[in-house]
Amino acid sequence: MLRRLNYLKASVLALTLLTFVACNNTNEPEVKSAEFSINQESKYLTKEVSFVAKDSVGGNEYSWDFGDGTTLTGKHKVTHKYEKGGLFLTSLTINGITRSEVIKVNNGTLSFRIVNKSSKYFDCLTYLDNYESGSVSRFYVYPKSQSDTIYGGLPNTTLGSYHLFGISFFIENSEYTLPEIKWIEDFKHHEITVTDTTRVIPRSGHVFPISVMIKDL
């Protein structure tokens, strides 16, 4: 009789353990979505971009593909830096589910735009850091209008995150520039605004560099 009671106790204990394990397995959260967000409003070269899965219960089983030949298996939230600009098809695979999103990475470490609020039409020449090897752009800007957004710059080993911004305005066949040195910063967008009262100086070595307002040119 005692042996039978012990057998019954062991059976009940085993059944209880099996029920507990089964309940635990049933209650374990399961990843049901591979949707993710790309959390970087302005996506510049070498700037960390954050990728975050909507479902965060998958441990270390998230397989990321950043579209530039780089892959990573890890957490639900990861970061990545792009070394080239362009459109990249990024994807996340988890629990047999794959989701893809396209990310646009701007071709530079910063961006700027010339906003012409003056009454003058000018041919504009800009460069970052230096004219010989920096980012150089040449374009026209009509009165009361603005240029396209221009991307440029690369990590600057000597000046940190700042870049020397050079600009020339060609008005009535003469070249002018701003009287003061201008600096702009990586990973930001900059608006360079010109009005009729903006003061510029002639670039010609034959003219004494006295500043004049654009409206007087």
Protein Blocks (a to p, Z undefined) as FASTA:
>chain_A
ZZmmmmmmmmmmmmmmmmmmmmmmmmpccdfbfcdcdddfbacehiacddddfblclojm
bccdehnopacdddfbdcdddfbgcdddddddeehiacdddddddebjbdcddddfbfbd
cdddddehiaklmccddddddehiacddddedjddfknojaccddddddeehiacddfbd
cdddehiacdddddfklccddfbfkbccddddfklZZ
